[in-house]
Amino acid sequence: MTIAVCVKCGSMKFGAYTRCEACNQYPETDDERLYSLVFTDHYLTVEKLKEISQSMLDGAPRPSLPPDQEEKFRQSFAHPSAPASTDEERS
């Protein structure tokens, strides 16, 4: 099952687009859906996801990808055959 970080509250959850049990919210906007997918163990290590989660739970805003990586993810959503990756992609 996919391990993810809730883009609304920072809690760890299962599934990118699932309701967060901690805040009872779903990702709604295009940006929230994009980052909901990025913040999964499909693209980041579980250790990195835990870091992001803890940072957000401590009050930090949701981190953003560098603009070029964010654009690659947006392109891959528009054209699903185009692969996207992050600098910390799982090995």
C-alpha positions as CSV (number, residue, x, y, z in Angstrom):
1,M,0.0,0.0,0.0
2,T,1.2,3.5,-0.8
3,I,2.7,5.5,2.1
4,A,1.9,9.2,1.8
5,V,2.0,12.5,3.6
6,C,-1.2,14.6,3.9
7,V,-0.6,17.9,2.1
8,K,-3.2,19.6,4.3
9,C,-1.9,18.7,7.8
10,G,1.3,16.7,7.3
11,S,0.2,13.5,8.9
12,M,1.3,10.2,7.5
13,K,-1.4,8.2,5.7
14,F,-2.0,5.4,3.2
15,G,-2.8,6.4,-0.3
16,A,-2.1,9.7,-2.1
17,Y,-5.7,10.7,-2.8
18,T,-7.3,9.1,0.2
19,R,-9.0,11.0,3.1
20,C,-6.6,11.8,5.9
21,E,-7.8,10.3,9.2
22,A,-6.0,13.0,11.2
23,C,-7.7,16.1,9.5
24,N,-10.5,14.4,7.6
25,Q,-9.6,16.1,4.4
26,Y,-8.9,15.0,0.8
27,P,-6.6,16.7,-1.6
28,E,-8.9,19.0,-3.7
29,T,-6.9,21.4,-5.9
30,D,-4.6,20.5,-8.7
31,D,-1.6,21.5,-6.6
32,E,-2.8,19.4,-3.7
33,R,-3.3,16.4,-5.9
34,L,0.2,16.9,-7.5
35,Y,1.9,17.1,-4.2
36,S,-0.2,14.3,-2.8
37,L,1.3,12.1,-5.4
38,V,4.9,13.5,-5.1
39,F,4.8,12.9,-1.3
40,T,4.5,9.1,-1.6
41,D,6.9,6.3,-1.4
42,H,6.6,6.0,-5.2
43,Y,8.9,9.0,-5.4
44,L,10.5,9.6,-2.0
45,T,12.0,7.3,0.6
46,V,9.9,6.6,3.7
47,E,12.6,8.4,5.7
48,K,12.1,11.6,3.6
49,L,8.4,11.3,3.9
50,K,8.8,11.1,7.7
51,E,11.0,14.3,7.6
52,I,8.4,16.1,5.6
53,S,5.6,15.0,7.9
54,Q,7.4,16.0,11.0
55,S,8.3,19.4,9.6
56,M,4.7,20.1,8.6
57,L,3.4,18.8,12.0
58,D,5.8,21.2,13.6
59,G,4.2,24.1,11.7
60,A,6.3,24.5,8.6
61,P,4.4,25.0,5.3
62,R,4.2,22.2,2.8
63,P,7.6,22.0,1.0
64,S,7.7,22.7,-2.7
65,L,9.7,21.1,-5.5
66,P,12.1,23.1,-7.5
67,P,10.2,24.8,-10.3
68,D,11.8,22.5,-13.0
69,Q,10.8,19.3,-11.2
70,E,7.3,20.6,-10.4
71,E,6.9,21.3,-14.1
72,K,8.0,17.8,-15.0
73,F,5.3,16.4,-12.7
74,R,2.7,18.7,-14.2
75,Q,3.7,17.5,-17.7
76,S,3.5,13.9,-16.6
77,F,0.0,14.4,-15.4
78,A,-1.0,16.1,-18.7
79,H,0.8,13.3,-20.6
80,P,0.9,10.1,-18.5
81,S,3.5,8.4,-20.7
82,A,6.1,11.1,-19.7
83,P,8.0,9.9,-16.6
84,A,8.5,12.2,-13.6
85,S,11.1,12.0,-10.9
86,T,12.5,13.8,-7.9
87,D,16.1,14.2,-6.8
88,E,15.4,11.8,-4.0
89,E,13.5,9.2,-5.9
90,R,13.4,5.8,-4.5
91,S,16.2,3.4,-5.6
